[in-house]
Amino acid sequence: MLSQWCRLWESAAALANLLEMTMKKIAICGVSHRAIRLLREMDEETKCRCDLVGLFDVDETRFKALFEVLPEYADVPTYLGQETFTSMLEQSSPDLVWVVSRDNCHADYAIAALARDIDVFVEKPMTASAAEAARVIVAEKSSEGRVYVGYNYRYMGENVKLKELLKNNAVGAVTAVEFQSYMEEN
């Protein structure tokens, strides 16, 4: 999925500048299914020149699931438990933190990274409330780090294929579209 993120990042001028660096050290906050999709393609995408320097989650079973599917990442430092997030930021010194944790945690993780002048790429929604979004914006204004919000659904393989089919009129005239998304609750 990193190649999909690169396409998204390259479409925005500000993020394209981030990719000009020779190496981008990334820490992942939330070892979710979205993070696993990202990691599956990380090594295949040379354009982004990323180095994974830390993995954070509050649930040990997520690390087990990740390493079962992608054992090559077992050597990446892991940080388990709420209190270890700042340790990950300090010890791994990432250039960017990719936040794919539970939505109600996005603001706190983004603000902690911004307090250390680290760029943050937050999976949508940026926060769980308007008040939290305001806190993130205030934190960004006093930081050298920047906040970017991603929406990965439009770059998932099945959605890219669907767009191609629609564009080529493979299914005829489209009169209505319904999209439903189901979020992890645990």
C-alpha positions, -999 to +999 in steps of 0.1 A: +000+000+000+030+023+003+030+027-035-006+038-032+003+063-005+031+076-027+007+083-055-015+102-030+015+120-015+029+130-049-004+146-059+001+172-032+030+196-037+038+199+000+041+162+004+061+158-028+088+179-012+090+154+017+098+126-008+128+146-021+147+135+010+172+106+005+156+087+033+124+091+052+123+075+086+088+064+094+072+052+126+037+036+125+013+043+153-014+016+152-005-018+138-039-022+121-049-039+089-042-007+071-007-007+085-002-043+074-013-033+038+012-005+039+040-028+050+032-054+024+043-030-003+069-010+015+099-029+001+085-029-034+083+009-036+117+024-041+104+058-050+095+067-014+129+056+001+114+049+035+129+032+065+106+018+091+121+027+125+093+019+150+059+002+155+035+013+182+003-003+194-016-008+227-026-044+218+001-071+217-020-094+195-017-069+167+021-073+167+017-111+167-007-108+137+017-086+119+047-108+124+028-139+115+019-123+081+052-103+076+080-119+097+106-098+080+095-069+102+101-087+135+134-068+139+117-034+138+116-019+173+081-023+189+065-002+215+036-018+234+013+002+256+000+038+258+029+050+279+055+039+252+045+062+224+067+091+235+095+066+240+091+055+204+094+091+192+125+098+213+143+065+206+135+061+169+137+097+158+112+094+129+108+121+102+072+112+100+046+093+121+019+076+103-012+074+126-035+046+118-047+039+154-083+041+166-099+074+155-104+086+191-066+085+197-055+104+165-053+138+181-032+128+211-007+110+189-005+138+164+000+164+191+027+144+208+046+141+175+041+178+166+055+187+200+088+171+188+086+188+154+078+156+136+056+155+105+023+135+110+003+117+083-031+109+099-055+084+084-089+100+081-107+112+101-080+135+114-097+135+148-129+123+165-143+158+171-140+194+160-125+203+194-097+178+189-091+190+154-087+225+168-061+212+193-041+196+164-042+228+144-029+248+173-002+223+179+008+224+142+011+262+142+037+260+170+056+231+154+081+227+126+062+195+118+032+194+095-001+174+095-013+156+064-046+137+063-050+107+040-080+088+027-068+054+016-100+039+002-097+055-032-062+040-037-071+004-027-067-020-055-103-030-058-114+006-059-088+016-085-101-014-107-137-003-102-128+033-113-111+018-144-142-003-152-165+027-148-143+049-169-142+023-197-180+020-195-177-017-188-209-017-167-230+008-186-245+040-174-241+045-136-272+059-120-264+055-083-235+046-061-235+036-025-204+032-004-203+016+031-173+013+053-171-007+085-145+002+111-127-020+136-141-015+170-114-033+190 
